[in-house]
Amino acid sequence: MPRKPKFDPDVDDDNPEWTAEDFTRARPVSEMPADVLAQFRNTKVGRPRSENPKVPVKLRLDGDVLAALRATGPGWQTRINDLLKSRISRGKVKFDSAEPVKRKRA
């Protein structure tokens, strides 16, 4: 099977590879006119910040419980979060105290 070329001028003609001359003529952003540079400041990049971001935790589960959850397919962690959130909001899950439960080591 022939190797696919990295650059195909027929496909990438609007974005050609830079030549040595292009690199020679290139200038740093700091040399741009102030009015042009001002258009690029304060631009927000990426996803907007969530008001309620998720927090990574380490959770120890029984192997059979984890296998059953993973068997439900991709998105199983999100489904667990949604299930717990709905149960807590409906009052189906209640905690006796804010104190962590102390267990004896086996």
Beta strands, then each sheet from edge to edge (+ up, - down):
end
